[in-house]
């Protein structure tokens, strides 16, 4: 009894804490040792070390400190014999089978030793393989010293923000930073420079094989502490039409909040358009929440990277350029401080594209249009070859030889200033000397050229054979759905219906949109034919058809299909249809046009003033606070209101260059309210259009309509439609003098003046 009382009053030291280790054989080993330790009634480290020293049959002889590290450290013990000795002594104390425990501990130690940690040491990484752009090449004669692989780095304001995230990670706090900016603005280089400040031992993991999302989903569970998760071009991981993007975002969130993995640093880069697509909140309470996981992951993670170097950074560059001719050339020749783009060879690539032979230029044009309308990075050559033919005129086609594709590809593949050519072949497969299993059938457009094409070709509709080639050679459902949406918002409704019809089994929304198009084209028999064969189930498809008819205000047909849906088991269909019909009756006249699909790459919300405008003149009466992100406090607006017009335009240009293209319209609206002349306001609207704002041409078309210039209004409207702004269709009119020509032009784009589908089905 006295012994029991003594044990009650004499407290043992508190048990050591369980080590936090990511999933894998090392965690299993640590779990085994810790369980033995608890089953042995949490002995002291001195007691374990003494028991080991008394047993001559044990090969290991760890000290008290080594025993402690075996149990509490998250690292693999360096000596297998020490681990086995600790396991055997603890097994004896816990009354487990020592031989079985010894074997298990040894096996787990060997397995953990053979498990290669994810990624590689940062010190061993190559920035070029991590997709840092190669810099331009210069003659060594022009340089005063031997050039390093990358030019001297000059930090800017965004580097200071990124450094804070990196320093917190080095101190033990998991973090994320996504650099957001245009192509070749130095985002990836900034990430590379930032990770150089992490302590020795940090690793970097860049998941890309077999695809970005697949690699991330497969290996994220094994990410360990002190790892940089390198997500260059983050949209390739998160912005997918299927579920994989959301799965990657959700898994990243789980990894980042797992204390056993801390610290982890997630670094990524994105263009502004991709960032907006992933982080935009649903436009209404009923809108689908397509990227909820990505939006939560990215919340607060953006670090904006400007397109240009400011005067302070340019001054630092001039100092660094003394020893680097690449920087000297960039400072002297880069336009408007766009040093990073110049160093990456962007201007030279554009010049090579603009001076390309017809066949090479046609291939690049086809690739540009494919990317801006929604195809993935890897473009099938069968598609490009079939589409490129449409970008050549009859004379150019007659001049082509049998090997025109090979010659064109040789031109586009040539490197420019040491950077990737205009259009280069993708090398897919495992690296190494064996090339028998590599796939060279797809090609990739250079980033800078792609962004250049998005701007320069935004008002151009791809030719008919481009769409035909897509229908024949593109088979990925996500890309077909993107093409369908792109055709739909550009009022190419017959094409949209064809693409939607091919993906109804993989994209449920495609069926709804297809039915809506068929109803609009008065193809009731086609609707009936599709109803029972959608692959989505009779009841849901019948409900979708009933709802589509109700949305068009066709009460009789909506109720007919609603009753069929009820018979098929969808009991609330009639209630839904009645609610839609009642809502439409309350709207009186409602919107003057119907905006097709809203999921294209350049789409935006069209609620509020967009839906209720009656007259094109309403554009001119829209208050400045309506336009996105102005809120009356934007710097360009404040400067304009204060009468500093020159400064307002300078700030608006900077904002538009960084992606806020609506800044010019903000300035135009304020100047209009102040009584500026029409010519001055239109000059600003044209600057907005040149910056890529899809509302600008619609606004300008409205002004042309107001003054009776119908032909010019139609021309601007067609440009806006081609760019992906379906709201511009409200301005379509035929003038008496050029009605025949204008009508033919509209028919070419799949339109009649009422907006109905034209041409045979």
Beta strands, then each sheet from edge to edge (+ up, - down):
strand 1: 120-121
strand 2: 175-180
strand 3: 203-205
strand 4: 227-231
strand 5: 264-270
strand 6: 302-304
strand 7: 379-380
strand 8: 423-425
strand 9: 442-445
sheet 1: 1+ 3- 4- 5- 2- 6-
sheet 2: 7+ 9- 8+
end
